[in-house]
Amino acid sequence: MNEKVVIVSNNYDLIDGRNAYKSDIIRLTLGEPILEENKSMQIAAQIWEKDREGELVLDQELAIHQVFDLMILLSRTLLYFKEAYRLPLLYNPEKPTVDRVGVQGGVLPVEVCIDNQNINEDIRAFAQSLNDLGETIGERQRVLTRILKELECY
């Protein structure tokens, strides 16, 4: 176990979306990176599972900036799909770029993956899945929005 964990969220398995009460993910933490590839980062987010012996083991770890980058990607994607219904294929094959988000002196591109040979079917399934997950995503989105607004006050 990482002795450098500072913030912990235990019992995540009870609220893990549609996996609630049957999730393998038991704990989320924030603290000093554990994995060698993240040692140059100051803070990492960790996802913990129980192994067969019941011990908590690290399943995944992301540098904290990568968590934010994923949230930016997800948020921009959610905004995109609010309007995508206007396009016959849910995207424009000639212009697959959704956005180019300026970050760290560079750009985080958000694009429809036209390299996917099944993109026309997959994007429809993806849009339907976003719709199906509306309640689960919406609740977390409202909580995150409230917290981000609180952060603006500081």
N, C-alpha and C positions, 0 to 999 in steps of 0.2 A: 504494500500500500504506500502511496506517496505521502510522505510526511509534510510536504510543502503545499498541500491542499489548503486553501483559505476559505472558499465558499463551497457549500455542499447542498445538494438537493437529493435527499434520500427518498425512497419509495416512489421513484419515477414510474415504476411499473404499474402503479395504480391510476396514472393519468396519461399514459402514452397513447393518446388518440384512440384509434379503433383497436389498438392492442392493449388497452387498459385492462388490468387484472390478469393479463396473460403474457405480458411483455417480458423479454429476457433482460431488458435494460432496467437496472435497479437503481442506479445513482448517476447523477450529473455533478461534475465538480469544475471549479476554476482554481488554478494555482500554477505553480512552476511546472514547466513541461517535463514530461517523463520520457518521451521518445527521443532518441538521439537526433533525429532530423528536425526537431523543434527546439533543441537546446539553445539556439541563438535567439529565440523569442523569450520575452519576459513572462508572458502569461499564455496559458493554453486552456482550452475547454476539453474535458475528458468525459467519456461515456463508459460506464462500468457495467459489467454483467457478472452473474455468479457462475462459477465453473461447476463441474460435476461434484466437487467436494463441498460446494457451498461457499467457497471463498470468492471475494470480489476480485475481478481481474479487469485490467484495462482492455476495452474493446476497440475504441477509437479515440484519437486525439487530434484536435485542430488548433493551430495557432489562433489566437483571439481575433486577429485581423481577418482570417479566413472565415470565421463565423460571421463577421460583419459583411464580408464580401458575398457570402451566400445569402444573407438577408437582403442585401441590395439586389442581387440577382432575382431572388424570389419576389421581392416587392415590385420590381420593375416588370416581372413576368405577370403578376396578378393584375397590374394596371393595364398591361398590353391586352390581356384576355377580356377585359371589360369592354373593349372596342373591337376585338378581332372578329366578332360575328358579322361585322360589316363587309368583310372580305370573303369572297366565294370559297376560298380554300383555307380561310382563317389566317392567311399570310399572303404576302406578295412575293412570288418566286423571283421576280426581278429585283426586289429590294428586301432581302431577308433581315436586315438590321432593324432591331427594335429600338435600341438606344446605344449610346456610347457615353458611359458614365465616367466623368473625370475623377480619378483617384490617384493620389501619390505621384502627381506629375505625369501620369500616363492615362490610359483609358481601360475601363472594364467594359468590353463589348458584350452586348446582349443581343443575340441573333437567333433566328429560327434555323435549326440545323438542316440545311438543304442537302447535306452530304448523306443524310438518312434516306435510304432508298424507299422507305415506307412512310415518309414524312406526311403525306396526305391523309393516311389512315391514322398514324400515330398522333398527329396534332389534334385530330377530332377526339380521339380517345383521351388524350391529355386534357383537353378542354372540358370534356364530360367529367373526368375525374376531379378537376378543380371544382366544378359545379357540385358534384356529389359530396365533396369535402367541405363545402361552404360553411356549414355550422362549426365544424372543428377548426377550420382556418380562421373564420370570422371572429370567433371568441378570442383566439390568441392574438389576432391582429388588433382587436380593440384594446386588449391588455397592453400590448406592445406600444400602441399609439399613445395610450395614457401615460405610460412610463417615459416614453420619449419626450412627451410634452413637459413632464415634470423635470426632465434633464435640462430642457431649455431654460428653466428658471435659475440654473446654477452657472 
